[in-house]
Amino acid sequence: MFKAALPLSAGALVLLSSANVMAEQKLGWHGSGEAGYNGKTGNTVSENIFARLKVNHSTQKTEFKSLAEVENKSESNIRTSERYVLDLQGNYYFSEQRDYYSFANARGEKDRFADIDLDYTLTVGLGKELIKTETTHLAGEAGVGYQDVTYLQAKQNNFNQASFRAKLDFKHAFNDIISFNQDALYFAGDKQYKIETNTSLQAALNSRFSVSAGYKYRYTSKPAAGKKKEDGETLISLIYKF
């Protein structure tokens, strides 16, 4: 069900993305932005616009993280995709080593072409830094919470459920220039489960900018009537961190 990162498509223009955070933890305000554009002309005119913004604030004991994503696609001047995601999380670390922590997470998603008016989850749980070296970082989270889904058209299928959430974040720097990033997010309940993975390979241009090539994969066990369970997308970005 999982898929590897796909070859890059040409014609990408990019602004803003993130770089790796390995063993050294940044304190205070920091974050990243990512935006990509892919356009095609000729017999078929298409546009693909993707943007992601992360803003975090860290202290020795706490970390507050925010993520916003926007995705729009059109073909022959007809919009074919429109998706928005907002993810907010607060972590509290139990020691100065920041190996174990508790978290509270709120996530909301709107996807008009998946017939999703609003899919939001509230989760509390525990996390652990599994590997933390100068080159490799692996963290895992698990928690329980509540999910509520409302549809634009198939309103009779609206539902809510108790949910389980699991997340893995993996980062590895091959050297000072090339790094690999992989995360996997899993939501499960008695009425629906979802999987989302993000895979990327990044190359640093300098201390602020880098380029990124990635693949986003999503799977929903019970989508709205007539909608596909799987969705995949290749992304290309030119990167900025702050």
Sequence and secondary structure as in RCSB ss.txt:
>XXXX:A:sequence
MFKAALPLSAGALVLLSSANVMAEQKLGWHGSGEAGYNGKTGNTVSENIFARLKVNHSTQKTEFKSLAEVENKSE
SNIRTSERYVLDLQGNYYFSEQRDYYSFANARGEKDRFADIDLDYTLTVGLGKELIKTETTHLAGEAGVGYQDVT
YLQAKQNNFNQASFRAKLDFKHAFNDIISFNQDALYFAGDKQYKIETNTSLQAALNSRFSVSAGYKYRYTSKPAA
GKKKEDGETLISLIYKF
>XXXX:A:secstr
         S EEEE       SS   EEEEEEEEEEEEE SSS EEEEEEEEEEEEE SSEEEEEEEEEEEEEE
TTEEEEEEEEEEEEEEEESSTT  EEEEEEEEEEEEGGGTEEEEEEEEEEEEEEEEE SSEEEEEEEEEEEEEEE
ESS GGG EEEEEEEEEEEEEEESSSSEEEEEEEEEEE SS EEEEEEEEEEEESSSSEEEEEEEEEEEESS ST
T  SEEEEEEEEEEEE 
